[in-house]
C-alpha cells in the first residue's frame, strides 16, 4: 500500500474518532447511531495509522504533500 494521506488528514480523522468516543461515553449518542459512528471511528483510526485510505484510490486522490527535489 502506497501512502496517500497527509498529516492534516490523519489528525482530523483521529480527532473525529475521539469526538465519537466522547459522545458515546457521555451518552449523547446511543443505539444504532452509536454503533455506526463507532465503526466509522475505528475505520478512521485504522486508516490514520496506516496513512492509507482505500477510498482515495479509485479517484486518484492523495493528501500527501509533494516532495520538493534539490533543484527546486
Predicted model as a PDB file, atoms N, CA, C, CB and O in Angstrom, pLDDT in the B-factor column:
MODEL        1                                                                  
ATOM      1  N   UNK A   1       0.837  -1.184   0.000  1.00 82.00           N  
ATOM      2  CA  UNK A   1       0.000   0.000   0.000  1.00 82.00           C  
ATOM      3  C   UNK A   1       0.879   1.244   0.000  1.00 82.00           C  
ATOM      4  CB  UNK A   1      -0.950   0.000   1.213  1.00 82.00           C  
ATOM      5  O   UNK A   1       1.760   1.402   0.845  1.00 82.00           O  
ATOM      6  N   UNK A   2       0.630   2.094  -0.932  1.00 90.00           N  
ATOM      7  CA  UNK A   2       1.349   3.351  -1.003  1.00 90.00           C  
ATOM      8  C   UNK A   2       0.596   4.390  -0.175  1.00 90.00           C  
ATOM      9  CB  UNK A   2       1.515   3.819  -2.477  1.00 90.00           C  
ATOM     10  O   UNK A   2      -0.623   4.517  -0.286  1.00 90.00           O  
ATOM     11  N   UNK A   3       1.316   5.117   0.640  1.00 93.00           N  
ATOM     12  CA  UNK A   3       0.675   6.123   1.489  1.00 93.00           C  
ATOM     13  C   UNK A   3      -0.020   7.173   0.616  1.00 93.00           C  
ATOM     14  CB  UNK A   3       1.717   6.796   2.428  1.00 93.00           C  
ATOM     15  O   UNK A   3       0.515   7.600  -0.407  1.00 93.00           O  
ATOM     16  N   UNK A   4      -1.225   7.580   1.042  1.00 94.00           N  
ATOM     17  CA  UNK A   4      -1.942   8.612   0.303  1.00 94.00           C  
ATOM     18  C   UNK A   4      -2.644   9.606   1.236  1.00 94.00           C  
ATOM     19  CB  UNK A   4      -2.960   7.969  -0.628  1.00 94.00           C  
ATOM     20  O   UNK A   4      -3.536  10.345   0.819  1.00 94.00           O  
ATOM     21  N   UNK A   5      -2.219   9.608   2.513  1.00 95.00           N  
ATOM     22  CA  UNK A   5      -2.821  10.531   3.477  1.00 95.00           C  
ATOM     23  C   UNK A   5      -1.745  11.405   4.104  1.00 95.00           C  
ATOM     24  CB  UNK A   5      -3.590   9.757   4.571  1.00 95.00           C  
ATOM     25  O   UNK A   5      -0.713  10.917   4.564  1.00 95.00           O  
ATOM     26  N   UNK A   6      -2.007  12.699   4.113  1.00 94.00           N  
ATOM     27  CA  UNK A   6      -1.093  13.635   4.745  1.00 94.00           C  
ATOM     28  C   UNK A   6      -1.363  13.762   6.237  1.00 94.00           C  
ATOM     29  CB  UNK A   6      -1.195  14.992   4.083  1.00 94.00           C  
ATOM     30  O   UNK A   6      -2.313  13.189   6.770  1.00 94.00           O  
ATOM     31  N   UNK A   7      -0.508  14.524   6.887  1.00 95.00           N  
ATOM     32  CA  UNK A   7      -0.591  14.682   8.344  1.00 95.00           C  
ATOM     33  C   UNK A   7      -1.909  15.312   8.787  1.00 95.00           C  
ATOM     34  CB  UNK A   7       0.569  15.529   8.842  1.00 95.00           C  
ATOM     35  O   UNK A   7      -2.541  14.840   9.732  1.00 95.00           O  
ATOM     36  N   UNK A   8      -2.317  16.368   8.109  1.00 95.00           N  
ATOM     37  CA  UNK A   8      -3.554  17.049   8.499  1.00 95.00           C  
ATOM     38  C   UNK A   8      -4.754  16.115   8.380  1.00 95.00           C  
ATOM     39  CB  UNK A   8      -3.774  18.300   7.634  1.00 95.00           C  
ATOM     40  O   UNK A   8      -5.619  16.102   9.257  1.00 95.00           O  
ATOM     41  N   UNK A   9      -4.812  15.339   7.311  1.00 96.00           N  
ATOM     42  CA  UNK A   9      -5.891  14.380   7.092  1.00 96.00           C  
ATOM     43  C   UNK A   9      -5.928  13.359   8.224  1.00 96.00           C  
ATOM     44  CB  UNK A   9      -5.720  13.670   5.733  1.00 96.00           C  
ATOM     45  O   UNK A   9      -6.998  13.037   8.742  1.00 96.00           O  
ATOM     46  N   UNK A  10      -4.757  12.852   8.607  1.00 96.00           N  
ATOM     47  CA  UNK A  10      -4.668  11.855   9.664  1.00 96.00           C  
ATOM     48  C   UNK A  10      -5.104  12.434  11.010  1.00 96.00           C  
ATOM     49  CB  UNK A  10      -3.244  11.313   9.760  1.00 96.00           C  
ATOM     50  O   UNK A  10      -5.827  11.778  11.761  1.00 96.00           O  
ATOM     51  N   UNK A  11      -4.670  13.652  11.318  1.00 97.00           N  
ATOM     52  CA  UNK A  11      -5.023  14.288  12.592  1.00 97.00           C  
ATOM     53  C   UNK A  11      -6.526  14.534  12.670  1.00 97.00           C  
ATOM     54  CB  UNK A  11      -4.258  15.617  12.767  1.00 97.00           C  
ATOM     55  O   UNK A  11      -7.141  14.297  13.710  1.00 97.00           O  
ATOM     56  N   UNK A  12      -7.113  15.002  11.589  1.00 97.00           N  
ATOM     57  CA  UNK A  12      -8.555  15.276  11.564  1.00 97.00           C  
ATOM     58  C   UNK A  12      -9.339  13.988  11.802  1.00 97.00           C  
ATOM     59  CB  UNK A  12      -8.970  15.917  10.214  1.00 97.00           C  
ATOM     60  O   UNK A  12     -10.324  13.989  12.542  1.00 97.00           O  
ATOM     61  N   UNK A  13      -8.910  12.888  11.180  1.00 97.00           N  
ATOM     62  CA  UNK A  13      -9.614  11.612  11.357  1.00 97.00           C  
ATOM     63  C   UNK A  13      -9.534  11.129  12.803  1.00 97.00           C  
ATOM     64  CB  UNK A  13      -9.032  10.548  10.418  1.00 97.00           C  
ATOM     65  O   UNK A  13     -10.524  10.641  13.347  1.00 97.00           O  
ATOM     66  N   UNK A  14      -8.371  11.261  13.425  1.00 98.00           N  
ATOM     67  CA  UNK A  14      -8.219  10.823  14.814  1.00 98.00           C  
ATOM     68  C   UNK A  14      -9.060  11.708  15.734  1.00 98.00           C  
ATOM     69  CB  UNK A  14      -6.728  10.858  15.241  1.00 98.00           C  
ATOM     70  O   UNK A  14      -9.656  11.215  16.691  1.00 98.00           O  
ATOM     71  N   UNK A  15      -9.109  13.006  15.451  1.00 98.00           N  
ATOM     72  CA  UNK A  15      -9.917  13.917  16.264  1.00 98.00           C  
ATOM     73  C   UNK A  15     -11.406  13.577  16.137  1.00 98.00           C  
ATOM     74  CB  UNK A  15      -9.664  15.383  15.844  1.00 98.00           C  
ATOM     75  O   UNK A  15     -12.134  13.612  17.129  1.00 98.00           O  
ATOM     76  N   UNK A  16     -11.856  13.253  14.938  1.00 98.00           N  
ATOM     77  CA  UNK A  16     -13.256  12.866  14.752  1.00 98.00           C  
ATOM     78  C   UNK A  16     -13.569  11.563  15.492  1.00 98.00           C  
ATOM     79  CB  UNK A  16     -13.575  12.713  13.253  1.00 98.00           C  
ATOM     80  O   UNK A  16     -14.642  11.418  16.078  1.00 98.00           O  
ATOM     81  N   UNK A  17     -12.634  10.625  15.460  1.00 98.00           N  
ATOM     82  CA  UNK A  17     -12.828   9.373  16.189  1.00 98.00           C  
ATOM     83  C   UNK A  17     -12.908   9.639  17.694  1.00 98.00           C  
ATOM     84  CB  UNK A  17     -11.685   8.381  15.878  1.00 98.00           C  
ATOM     85  O   UNK A  17     -13.726   9.040  18.392  1.00 98.00           O  
ATOM     86  N   UNK A  18     -12.060  10.533  18.186  1.00 98.00           N  
ATOM     87  CA  UNK A  18     -12.093  10.883  19.613  1.00 98.00           C  
ATOM     88  C   UNK A  18     -13.414  11.559  19.967  1.00 98.00           C  
ATOM     89  CB  UNK A  18     -10.907  11.808  19.976  1.00 98.00           C  
ATOM     90  O   UNK A  18     -13.973  11.310  21.035  1.00 98.00           O  
ATOM     91  N   UNK A  19     -13.909  12.403  19.085  1.00 98.00           N  
ATOM     92  CA  UNK A  19     -15.197  13.063  19.314  1.00 98.00           C  
ATOM     93  C   UNK A  19     -16.321  12.032  19.426  1.00 98.00           C  
ATOM     94  CB  UNK A  19     -15.501  14.062  18.178  1.00 98.00           C  
ATOM     95  O   UNK A  19     -17.180  12.141  20.301  1.00 98.00           O  
ATOM     96  N   UNK A  20     -16.316  11.042  18.551  1.00 98.00           N  
ATOM     97  CA  UNK A  20     -17.327   9.983  18.610  1.00 98.00           C  
ATOM     98  C   UNK A  20     -17.229   9.250  19.943  1.00 98.00           C  
ATOM     99  CB  UNK A  20     -17.156   8.989  17.431  1.00 98.00           C  
ATOM    100  O   UNK A  20     -18.250   8.950  20.561  1.00 98.00           O  
ATOM    101  N   UNK A  21     -16.007   8.962  20.389  1.00 97.00           N  
ATOM    102  CA  UNK A  21     -15.821   8.278  21.671  1.00 97.00           C  
ATOM    103  C   UNK A  21     -16.374   9.112  22.828  1.00 97.00           C  
ATOM    104  CB  UNK A  21     -14.332   7.976  21.903  1.00 97.00           C  
ATOM    105  O   UNK A  21     -17.045   8.584  23.714  1.00 97.00           O  
ATOM    106  N   UNK A  22     -16.090  10.399  22.814  1.00 98.00           N  
ATOM    107  CA  UNK A  22     -16.594  11.281  23.873  1.00 98.00           C  
ATOM    108  C   UNK A  22     -18.123  11.321  23.851  1.00 98.00           C  
ATOM    109  CB  UNK A  22     -16.017  12.711  23.712  1.00 98.00           C  
ATOM    110  O   UNK A  22     -18.762  11.236  24.900  1.00 98.00           O  
ATOM    111  N   UNK A  23     -18.701  11.448  22.677  1.00 97.00           N  
ATOM    112  CA  UNK A  23     -20.163  11.477  22.570  1.00 97.00           C  
ATOM    113  C   UNK A  23     -20.780  10.179  23.073  1.00 97.00           C  
ATOM    114  CB  UNK A  23     -20.586  11.729  21.122  1.00 97.00           C  
ATOM    115  O   UNK A  23     -21.838  10.193  23.703  1.00 97.00           O  
ATOM    116  N   UNK A  24     -20.120   9.058  22.795  1.00 96.00           N  
ATOM    117  CA  UNK A  24     -20.637   7.766  23.255  1.00 96.00           C  
ATOM    118  C   UNK A  24     -20.546   7.653  24.772  1.00 96.00           C  
ATOM    119  CB  UNK A  24     -19.869   6.612  22.594  1.00 96.00           C  
ATOM    120  O   UNK A  24     -21.523   7.291  25.427  1.00 96.00           O  
ATOM    121  N   UNK A  25     -19.384   7.958  25.329  1.00 96.00           N  
ATOM    122  CA  UNK A  25     -19.184   7.767  26.770  1.00 96.00           C  
ATOM    123  C   UNK A  25     -19.916   8.801  27.625  1.00 96.00           C  
ATOM    124  CB  UNK A  25     -17.709   7.814  27.087  1.00 96.00           C  
ATOM    125  O   UNK A  25     -20.058   8.610  28.833  1.00 96.00           O  
ATOM    126  N   UNK A  26     -20.380   9.893  27.017  1.00 97.00           N  
ATOM    127  CA  UNK A  26     -21.197  10.856  27.742  1.00 97.00           C  
ATOM    128  C   UNK A  26     -22.689  10.634  27.460  1.00 97.00           C  
ATOM    129  CB  UNK A  26     -20.790  12.289  27.364  1.00 97.00           C  
ATOM    130  O   UNK A  26     -23.532  11.449  27.835  1.00 97.00           O  
ATOM    131  N   UNK A  27     -22.995   9.522  26.795  1.00 96.00           N  
ATOM    132  CA  UNK A  27     -24.373   9.116  26.481  1.00 96.00           C  
ATOM    133  C   UNK A  27     -25.133  10.123  25.618  1.00 96.00           C  
ATOM    134  CB  UNK A  27     -25.132   8.895  27.758  1.00 96.00           C  
ATOM    135  O   UNK A  27     -26.358  10.219  25.705  1.00 96.00           O  
ATOM    136  N   UNK A  28     -24.414  10.866  24.793  1.00 97.00           N  
ATOM    137  CA  UNK A  28     -25.074  11.768  23.852  1.00 97.00           C  
ATOM    138  C   UNK A  28     -25.594  10.967  22.659  1.00 97.00           C  
ATOM    139  CB  UNK A  28     -24.101  12.887  23.382  1.00 97.00           C  
ATOM    140  O   UNK A  28     -26.650  11.273  22.105  1.00 97.00           O  
ATOM    141  N   UNK A  29     -24.840   9.942  22.272  1.00 97.00           N  
ATOM    142  CA  UNK A  29     -25.288   9.051  21.198  1.00 97.00           C  
ATOM    143  C   UNK A  29     -25.437   7.649  21.770  1.00 97.00           C  
ATOM    144  CB  UNK A  29     -24.286   9.060  19.990  1.00 97.00           C  
ATOM    145  O   UNK A  29     -24.719   7.259  22.690  1.00 97.00           O  
ATOM    146  N   UNK A  30     -26.376   6.904  21.215  1.00 96.00           N  
ATOM    147  CA  UNK A  30     -26.591   5.523  21.658  1.00 96.00           C  
ATOM    148  C   UNK A  30     -27.290   4.758  20.553  1.00 96.00           C  
ATOM    149  CB  UNK A  30     -27.422   5.470  22.973  1.00 96.00           C  
ATOM    150  O   UNK A  30     -27.669   5.325  19.528  1.00 96.00           O  
ATOM    151  N   UNK A  31     -27.455   3.468  20.771  1.00 97.00           N  
ATOM    152  CA  UNK A  31     -28.178   2.623  19.822  1.00 97.00           C  
ATOM    153  C   UNK A  31     -27.480   2.480  18.490  1.00 97.00           C  
ATOM    154  CB  UNK A  31     -29.544   3.168  19.599  1.00 97.00           C  
ATOM    155  O   UNK A  31     -26.253   2.415  18.415  1.00 97.00           O  
ATOM    156  N   UNK A  32     -28.278   2.433  17.445  1.00 97.00           N  
ATOM    157  CA  UNK A  32     -27.766   2.227  16.097  1.00 97.00           C  
ATOM    158  C   UNK A  32     -26.818   3.341  15.667  1.00 97.00           C  
ATOM    159  CB  UNK A  32     -28.914   2.124  15.118  1.00 97.00           C  
ATOM    160  O   UNK A  32     -25.806   3.085  15.015  1.00 97.00           O  
ATOM    161  N   UNK A  33     -27.143   4.558  16.028  1.00 96.00           N  
ATOM    162  CA  UNK A  33     -26.278   5.695  15.687  1.00 96.00           C  
ATOM    163  C   UNK A  33     -24.897   5.514  16.292  1.00 96.00           C  
ATOM    164  CB  UNK A  33     -26.898   7.020  16.173  1.00 96.00           C  
ATOM    165  O   UNK A  33     -23.890   5.762  15.629  1.00 96.00           O  
ATOM    166  N   UNK A  34     -24.842   5.087  17.533  1.00 97.00           N  
ATOM    167  CA  UNK A  34     -23.562   4.884  18.212  1.00 97.00           C  
ATOM    168  C   UNK A  34     -22.763   3.772  17.543  1.00 97.00           C  
ATOM    169  CB  UNK A  34     -23.787   4.554  19.695  1.00 97.00           C  
ATOM    170  O   UNK A  34     -21.547   3.886  17.387  1.00 97.00           O  
ATOM    171  N   UNK A  35     -23.439   2.702  17.148  1.00 97.00           N  
ATOM    172  CA  UNK A  35     -22.748   1.582  16.500  1.00 97.00           C  
ATOM    173  C   UNK A  35     -22.162   2.012  15.161  1.00 97.00           C  
ATOM    174  CB  UNK A  35     -23.708   0.396  16.301  1.00 97.00           C  
ATOM    175  O   UNK A  35     -21.005   1.719  14.860  1.00 97.00           O  
ATOM    176  N   UNK A  36     -22.958   2.702  14.364  1.00 98.00           N  
ATOM    177  CA  UNK A  36     -22.490   3.155  13.043  1.00 98.00           C  
ATOM    178  C   UNK A  36     -21.314   4.112  13.196  1.00 98.00           C  
ATOM    179  CB  UNK A  36     -23.638   3.842  12.259  1.00 98.00           C  
ATOM    180  O   UNK A  36     -20.308   3.982  12.499  1.00 98.00           O  
ATOM    181  N   UNK A  37     -21.440   5.069  14.104  1.00 98.00           N  
ATOM    182  CA  UNK A  37     -20.353   6.029  14.306  1.00 98.00           C  
ATOM    183  C   UNK A  37     -19.110   5.379  14.906  1.00 98.00           C  
ATOM    184  CB  UNK A  37     -20.819   7.160  15.203  1.00 98.00           C  
ATOM    185  O   UNK A  37     -17.992   5.798  14.607  1.00 98.00           O  
ATOM    186  N   UNK A  38     -19.290   4.364  15.747  1.00 97.00           N  
ATOM    187  CA  UNK A  38     -18.143   3.652  16.321  1.00 97.00           C  
ATOM    188  C   UNK A  38     -17.372   2.901  15.239  1.00 97.00           C  
ATOM    189  CB  UNK A  38     -18.608   2.674  17.414  1.00 97.00           C  
ATOM    190  O   UNK A  38     -16.141   2.908  15.230  1.00 97.00           O  
ATOM    191  N   UNK A  39     -18.091   2.262  14.339  1.00 98.00           N  
ATOM    192  CA  UNK A  39     -17.433   1.556  13.229  1.00 98.00           C  
ATOM    193  C   UNK A  39     -16.678   2.556  12.357  1.00 98.00           C  
ATOM    194  CB  UNK A  39     -18.473   0.770  12.375  1.00 98.00           C  
ATOM    195  O   UNK A  39     -15.541   2.303  11.960  1.00 98.00           O  
ATOM    196  N   UNK A  40     -17.301   3.673  12.066  1.00 97.00           N  
ATOM    197  CA  UNK A  40     -16.644   4.716  11.275  1.00 97.00           C  
ATOM    198  C   UNK A  40     -15.404   5.246  11.996  1.00 97.00           C  
ATOM    199  CB  UNK A  40     -17.624   5.870  10.986  1.00 97.00           C  
ATOM    200  O   UNK A  40     -14.374   5.483  11.366  1.00 97.00           O  
ATOM    201  N   UNK A  41     -15.500   5.429  13.302  1.00 98.00           N  
ATOM    202  CA  UNK A  41     -14.358   5.910  14.084  1.00 98.00           C  
ATOM    203  C   UNK A  41     -13.207   4.911  14.047  1.00 98.00           C  
ATOM    204  CB  UNK A  41     -14.776   6.173  15.535  1.00 98.00           C  
ATOM    205  O   UNK A  41     -12.045   5.304  13.942  1.00 98.00           O  
ATOM    206  N   UNK A  42     -13.527   3.625  14.132  1.00 98.00           N  
ATOM    207  CA  UNK A  42     -12.488   2.594  14.058  1.00 98.00           C  
ATOM    208  C   UNK A  42     -11.801   2.619  12.698  1.00 98.00           C  
ATOM    209  CB  UNK A  42     -13.087   1.202  14.325  1.00 98.00           C  
ATOM    210  O   UNK A  42     -10.580   2.494  12.609  1.00 98.00           O  
ATOM    211  N   UNK A  43     -12.587   2.779  11.648  1.00 97.00           N  
ATOM    212  CA  UNK A  43     -12.016   2.877  10.301  1.00 97.00           C  
ATOM    213  C   UNK A  43     -11.122   4.114  10.200  1.00 97.00           C  
ATOM    214  CB  UNK A  43     -13.142   2.933   9.229  1.00 97.00           C  
ATOM    215  O   UNK A  43     -10.036   4.043   9.624  1.00 97.00           O  
ATOM    216  N   UNK A  44     -11.561   5.236  10.750  1.00 97.00           N  
ATOM    217  CA  UNK A  44     -10.757   6.459  10.719  1.00 97.00           C  
ATOM    218  C   UNK A  44      -9.417   6.260  11.423  1.00 97.00           C  
ATOM    219  CB  UNK A  44     -11.522   7.617  11.369  1.00 97.00           C  
ATOM    220  O   UNK A  44      -8.378   6.674  10.909  1.00 97.00           O  
ATOM    221  N   UNK A  45      -9.437   5.634  12.584  1.00 98.00           N  
ATOM    222  CA  UNK A  45      -8.189   5.408  13.322  1.00 98.00           C  
ATOM    223  C   UNK A  45      -7.289   4.447  12.549  1.00 98.00           C  
ATOM    224  CB  UNK A  45      -8.480   4.850  14.739  1.00 98.00           C  
ATOM    225  O   UNK A  45      -6.086   4.682  12.437  1.00 98.00           O  
ATOM    226  N   UNK A  46      -7.855   3.381  12.024  1.00 97.00           N  
ATOM    227  CA  UNK A  46      -7.056   2.396  11.277  1.00 97.00           C  
ATOM    228  C   UNK A  46      -6.407   3.017  10.045  1.00 97.00           C  
ATOM    229  CB  UNK A  46      -7.931   1.209  10.857  1.00 97.00           C  
ATOM    230  O   UNK A  46      -5.222   2.803   9.790  1.00 97.00           O  
ATOM    231  N   UNK A  47      -7.175   3.781   9.288  1.00 96.00           N  
ATOM    232  CA  UNK A  47      -6.607   4.401   8.091  1.00 96.00           C  
ATOM    233  C   UNK A  47      -5.573   5.454   8.464  1.00 96.00           C  
ATOM    234  CB  UNK A  47      -7.712   5.029   7.234  1.00 96.00           C  
ATOM    235  O   UNK A  47      -4.602   5.649   7.733  1.00 96.00           O  
ATOM    236  N   UNK A  48      -5.762   6.126   9.572  1.00 96.00           N  
ATOM    237  CA  UNK A  48      -4.781   7.111  10.028  1.00 96.00           C  
ATOM    238  C   UNK A  48      -3.471   6.440  10.411  1.00 96.00           C  
ATOM    239  CB  UNK A  48      -5.330   7.905  11.216  1.00 96.00           C  
ATOM    240  O   UNK A  48      -2.396   6.950  10.093  1.00 96.00           O  
ATOM    241  N   UNK A  49      -3.548   5.304  11.088  1.00 96.00           N  
ATOM    242  CA  UNK A  49      -2.337   4.591  11.485  1.00 96.00           C  
ATOM    243  C   UNK A  49      -1.572   4.055  10.276  1.00 96.00           C  
ATOM    244  CB  UNK A  49      -2.688   3.445  12.425  1.00 96.00           C  
ATOM    245  O   UNK A  49      -0.343   3.998  10.291  1.00 96.00           O  
ATOM    246  N   UNK A  50      -2.296   3.665   9.233  1.00 96.00           N  
ATOM    247  CA  UNK A  50      -1.652   3.125   8.028  1.00 96.00           C  
ATOM    248  C   UNK A  50      -1.278   4.212   7.029  1.00 96.00           C  
ATOM    249  CB  UNK A  50      -2.567   2.119   7.358  1.00 96.00           C  
ATOM    250  O   UNK A  50      -0.529   3.953   6.087  1.00 96.00           O  
ATOM    251  N   UNK A  51      -1.791   5.430   7.225  1.00 95.00           N  
ATOM    252  CA  UNK A  51      -1.595   6.538   6.275  1.00 95.00           C  
ATOM    253  C   UNK A  51      -2.105   6.178   4.881  1.00 95.00           C  
ATOM    254  CB  UNK A  51      -0.109   6.921   6.200  1.00 95.00           C  
ATOM    255  O   UNK A  51      -1.565   6.635   3.874  1.00 95.00           O  
ATOM    256  N   UNK A  52      -3.134   5.368   4.839  1.00 95.00           N  
ATOM    257  CA  UNK A  52      -3.670   4.898   3.569  1.00 95.00           C  
ATOM    258  C   UNK A  52      -5.188   4.846   3.635  1.00 95.00           C  
ATOM    259  CB  UNK A  52      -3.098   3.515   3.212  1.00 95.00           C  
ATOM    260  O   UNK A  52      -5.757   4.246   4.547  1.00 95.00           O  
ATOM    261  N   UNK A  53      -5.840   5.475   2.668  1.00 94.00           N  
ATOM    262  CA  UNK A  53      -7.298   5.447   2.579  1.00 94.00           C  
ATOM    263  C   UNK A  53      -7.689   4.761   1.274  1.00 94.00           C  
ATOM    264  CB  UNK A  53      -7.900   6.890   2.658  1.00 94.00           C  
ATOM    265  O   UNK A  53      -7.430   5.293   0.194  1.00 94.00           O  
ATOM    266  N   UNK A  54      -8.317   3.573   1.362  1.00 94.00           N  
ATOM    267  CA  UNK A  54      -8.692   2.858   0.141  1.00 94.00           C  
ATOM    268  C   UNK A  54      -9.712   3.603  -0.713  1.00 94.00           C  
ATOM    269  CB  UNK A  54      -9.240   1.510   0.498  1.00 94.00           C  
ATOM    270  O   UNK A  54      -9.768   3.387  -1.924  1.00 94.00           O  
ATOM    271  N   UNK A  55     -10.511   4.467  -0.116  1.00 94.00           N  
ATOM    272  CA  UNK A  55     -11.498   5.223  -0.905  1.00 94.00           C  
ATOM    273  C   UNK A  55     -10.845   6.281  -1.793  1.00 94.00           C  
ATOM    274  CB  UNK A  55     -12.508   5.892   0.023  1.00 94.00           C  
ATOM    275  O   UNK A  55     -11.463   6.750  -2.748  1.00 94.00           O  
ATOM    276  N   UNK A  56      -9.610   6.659  -1.492  1.00 94.00           N  
ATOM    277  CA  UNK A  56      -8.904   7.636  -2.323  1.00 94.00           C  
ATOM    278  C   UNK A  56      -8.430   7.017  -3.635  1.00 94.00           C  
ATOM    279  CB  UNK A  56      -7.713   8.215  -1.561  1.00 94.00           C  
ATOM    280  O   UNK A  56      -8.287   7.724  -4.632  1.00 94.00           O  
ATOM    281  N   UNK A  57      -8.186   5.708  -3.649  1.00 92.00           N  
ATOM    282  CA  UNK A  57      -7.613   5.045  -4.826  1.00 92.00           C  
ATOM    283  C   UNK A  57      -8.426   5.220  -6.108  1.00 92.00           C  
ATOM    284  CB  UNK A  57      -7.464   3.588  -4.546  1.00 92.00           C  
ATOM    285  O   UNK A  57      -7.867   5.675  -7.106  1.00 92.00           O  
ATOM    286  N   UNK A  58      -9.725   4.881  -6.129  1.00 93.00           N  
ATOM    287  CA  UNK A  58     -10.462   4.974  -7.391  1.00 93.00           C  
ATOM    288  C   UNK A  58     -10.523   6.393  -7.958  1.00 93.00           C  
ATOM    289  CB  UNK A  58     -11.862   4.459  -7.193  1.00 93.00           C  
ATOM    290  O   UNK A  58     -10.704   6.582  -9.161  1.00 93.00           O  
ATOM    291  N   UNK A  59     -10.370   7.374  -7.093  1.00 93.00           N  
ATOM    292  CA  UNK A  59     -10.462   8.760  -7.528  1.00 93.00           C  
ATOM    293  C   UNK A  59      -9.091   9.389  -7.755  1.00 93.00           C  
ATOM    294  CB  UNK A  59     -11.231   9.566  -6.511  1.00 93.00           C  
ATOM    295  O   UNK A  59      -8.996  10.539  -8.186  1.00 93.00           O  
ATOM    296  N   UNK A  60      -8.028   8.634  -7.466  1.00 92.00           N  
ATOM    297  CA  UNK A  60      -6.669   9.145  -7.647  1.00 92.00           C  
ATOM    298  C   UNK A  60      -6.334  10.270  -6.691  1.00 92.00           C  
ATOM    299  CB  UNK A  60      -6.482   9.619  -9.057  1.00 92.00           C  
ATOM    300  O   UNK A  60      -5.526  11.139  -7.019  1.00 92.00           O  
ATOM    301  N   UNK A  61      -6.940  10.270  -5.513  1.00 92.00           N  
ATOM    302  CA  UNK A  61      -6.709  11.338  -4.546  1.00 92.00           C  
ATOM    303  C   UNK A  61      -5.527  11.031  -3.647  1.00 92.00           C  
ATOM    304  CB  UNK A  61      -7.950  11.566  -3.706  1.00 92.00           C  
ATOM    305  O   UNK A  61      -5.196   9.871  -3.401  1.00 92.00           O  
ATOM    306  N   UNK A  62      -4.899  12.085  -3.163  1.00 93.00           N  
ATOM    307  CA  UNK A  62      -3.842  11.966  -2.179  1.00 93.00           C  
ATOM    308  C   UNK A  62      -3.760  13.296  -1.442  1.00 93.00           C  
ATOM    309  CB  UNK A  62      -2.472  11.587  -2.842  1.00 93.00           C  
ATOM    310  O   UNK A  62      -3.830  14.361  -2.056  1.00 93.00           O  
ATOM    311  N   UNK A  63      -3.612  13.227  -0.122  1.00 92.00           N  
ATOM    312  CA  UNK A  63      -3.476  14.460   0.654  1.00 92.00           C  
ATOM    313  C   UNK A  63      -2.030  14.636   1.123  1.00 92.00           C  
ATOM    314  CB  UNK A  63      -4.437  14.449   1.866  1.00 92.00           C  
ATOM    315  O   UNK A  63      -1.738  15.488   1.962  1.00 92.00           O  
ATOM    316  N   UNK A  64      -1.134  13.819   0.568  1.00 91.00           N  
ATOM    317  CA  UNK A  64       0.285  13.973   0.883  1.00 91.00           C  
ATOM    318  C   UNK A  64       0.837  15.205   0.181  1.00 91.00           C  
ATOM    319  CB  UNK A  64       1.082  12.712   0.470  1.00 91.00           C  
ATOM    320  O   UNK A  64       0.439  15.530  -0.937  1.00 91.00           O  
ATOM    321  N   UNK A  65       1.744  15.875   0.845  1.00 86.00           N  
ATOM    322  CA  UNK A  65       2.422  16.999   0.201  1.00 86.00           C  
ATOM    323  C   UNK A  65       3.416  16.464  -0.809  1.00 86.00           C  
ATOM    324  CB  UNK A  65       3.132  17.900   1.243  1.00 86.00           C  
ATOM    325  O   UNK A  65       4.023  15.413  -0.602  1.00 86.00           O  
ATOM    326  N   UNK A  66       3.578  17.183  -1.891  1.00 80.00           N  
ATOM    327  CA  UNK A  66       4.571  16.809  -2.893  1.00 80.00           C  
ATOM    328  C   UNK A  66       5.952  17.126  -2.351  1.00 80.00           C  
ATOM    329  CB  UNK A  66       4.321  17.546  -4.239  1.00 80.00           C  
ATOM    330  O   UNK A  66       6.173  18.193  -1.777  1.00 80.00           O  
ATOM    331  N   UNK A  67       6.882  16.194  -2.534  1.00 77.00           N  
ATOM    332  CA  UNK A  67       8.253  16.423  -2.101  1.00 77.00           C  
ATOM    333  C   UNK A  67       8.962  17.294  -3.125  1.00 77.00           C  
ATOM    334  CB  UNK A  67       9.005  15.085  -1.903  1.00 77.00           C  
ATOM    335  O   UNK A  67       8.847  17.090  -4.334  1.00 77.00           O  
ATOM    336  N   UNK A  68       9.692  18.262  -2.612  1.00 69.00           N  
ATOM    337  CA  UNK A  68      10.479  19.141  -3.479  1.00 69.00           C  
ATOM    338  C   UNK A  68      11.845  18.492  -3.704  1.00 69.00           C  
ATOM    339  CB  UNK A  68      10.629  20.578  -2.854  1.00 69.00           C  
ATOM    340  O   UNK A  68      12.472  18.008  -2.762  1.00 69.00           O  
ATOM    341  N   UNK A  69      12.292  18.487  -4.938  1.00 68.00           N  
ATOM    342  CA  UNK A  69      13.634  17.966  -5.165  1.00 68.00           C  
ATOM    343  C   UNK A  69      14.676  19.060  -4.957  1.00 68.00           C  
ATOM    344  CB  UNK A  69      13.752  17.379  -6.579  1.00 68.00           C  
ATOM    345  O   UNK A  69      14.316  20.225  -4.785  1.00 68.00           O  
ATOM    346  N   UNK A  70      15.940  18.712  -4.969  1.00 62.00           N  
ATOM    347  CA  UNK A  70      17.011  19.644  -4.646  1.00 62.00           C  
ATOM    348  C   UNK A  70      17.118  20.784  -5.656  1.00 62.00           C  
ATOM    349  CB  UNK A  70      18.324  18.907  -4.570  1.00 62.00           C  
ATOM    350  O   UNK A  70      17.624  21.855  -5.321  1.00 62.00           O  
ATOM    351  N   UNK A  71      16.652  20.571  -6.879  1.00 65.00           N  
ATOM    352  CA  UNK A  71      16.768  21.605  -7.905  1.00 65.00           C  
ATOM    353  C   UNK A  71      15.629  22.605  -7.863  1.00 65.00           C  
ATOM    354  CB  UNK A  71      16.828  20.973  -9.264  1.00 65.00           C  
ATOM    355  O   UNK A  71      15.653  23.602  -8.584  1.00 65.00           O  
ATOM    356  N   UNK A  72      14.618  22.348  -7.017  1.00 53.00           N  
ATOM    357  CA  UNK A  72      13.575  23.327  -6.823  1.00 53.00           C  
ATOM    358  C   UNK A  72      12.368  23.095  -7.590  1.00 53.00           C  
ATOM    359  CB  UNK A  72      14.046  24.612  -7.128  1.00 53.00           C  
ATOM    360  O   UNK A  72      11.418  23.872  -7.496  1.00 53.00           O  
TER     361      UNK A  72                                                      
ENDMDL                                                                          
END                                                                             
